[in-house]
């Protein structure tokens, strides 16, 4: 089978988990690796996704380590959507409740 790999980057604004993993990953930019295989026997070139990986580069006591966490396209899209929704809620809350107003409400 002929395979190809594509790499992309995704930035999370908040800590997140992906799929069934219990390990929370810190906010930051992560590399996504997608592997696809050529579908044989067609009159045109087409590929089928066979694996999706999130590359995590660790910090702190594990600095220098990199892990490839296998995931699915759906789990990755869900994590990105949750992060975007959370960011949107934070921005909306700041607009609705400016800092000066919240501080002055107690007086």
Beta strands, then each sheet from edge to edge (+ up, - down):
strand 1: 3-12
strand 2: 28-38
strand 3: 47-57
strand 4: 66-71
sheet 1: 1+ 2- 3+ 4-
end
